[in-house]
Amino acid sequence: MSGRPELGATRTAQQHGQSPYGRPVIKEPTWTPEIPMYFYVGGLAGASAGLALASDRMGEHEVARRAWATAFAGSVVSPALLISDLGRPARFMNMLRMFKVTSPMSVGSWVLAAFGTATAPAAAHALLRGALGPAGRAAQVASAALGLPLAAYTAALIANTAVPVWHHARIELPFIFTAGAATSAGAMAVMLNPPDDAGAARRLAVGGAVVEIALTQAMEQRLSAVGVGEPYHEGHAGRLAKAATALTLAGAGVLAVGGRRSRAAAVTGGALLSAGAVAERWAIFRAGFQSAARPQDTIDPQRKRIREGRRKGAARLWAKTGAAA
């Protein structure tokens, strides 16, 4: 006996979207728990830089100073999380040896390095009340400009993998991460500032939360239609996704109703939104692991494209001859 499965068993497994040996088709991601925290912290830092620059332009200088402090803290914590995942600082430096525009990891590494370089003088300029002059203002503009790609590139990074639940969500994920980053930045500013000074931050937090929930629900529905959305409804990812939605809705409601008048309500709402943002990043992270472990998530969409004639060549030829055999 060769140990290979019989032809009939192989075809039965293929018809049911399973691998012949009943094992996953692709390997699970190798990322550590630091990565979903990096998703959150990087988004918080990037969006806080944009909020800080906008607040300065509106004359809300105290809000801006605290937002710049948040952005700077995130610019320090983010590479620390990445280095912890990589294992050695030299590995992070190696990613900066070249710039490859077609690689989300290469682009993201350079964006993170440039963001940190710009945010340090930008925050110093704000905290020292304009001591750096034109150079400090230029650093603030650069930091805010780099904040948006910093908040979104991690979504492009995971969507560029073979993990089905990430790859098939490549349209929605960048917008979900950006909305989540805006929610996180607004929530943090609301918690750090008096309610009378945090009107713009409160609107950013609530608006970002509404957009994030709407996009997340649309993503899950589309993934279910494709046949790879099950991870968001079962296991750890399913529980985290439900918790993220509940926390985000509760936080947005508390901020919208009482955040303008009560500091306690503002802090509570901001904390709930922050917890929801963290839970959402963890849900997306865990969904990738669960999807990689499901062979049908990889096989079923491929076979559907073959049946619909959207795949050509050997794969489609095999579908015709294999079905006829």
Secondary structure as UniProt FT lines:
FT   HELIX           7..15
FT   TURN            16..17
FT   TURN            20..21
FT   HELIX           34..57
FT   TURN            58..59
FT   HELIX           61..86
FT   HELIX           89..94
FT   TURN            95..96
FT   TURN            101..102
FT   HELIX           104..127
FT   TURN            128..129
FT   TURN            131..132
FT   HELIX           133..159
FT   HELIX           164..167
FT   TURN            168..172
FT   HELIX           173..192
FT   HELIX           195..197
FT   HELIX           199..226
FT   HELIX           230..233
FT   HELIX           235..258
FT   TURN            259..261
FT   HELIX           263..292
FT   HELIX           295..307
FT   TURN            308..309
FT   HELIX           314..324
//
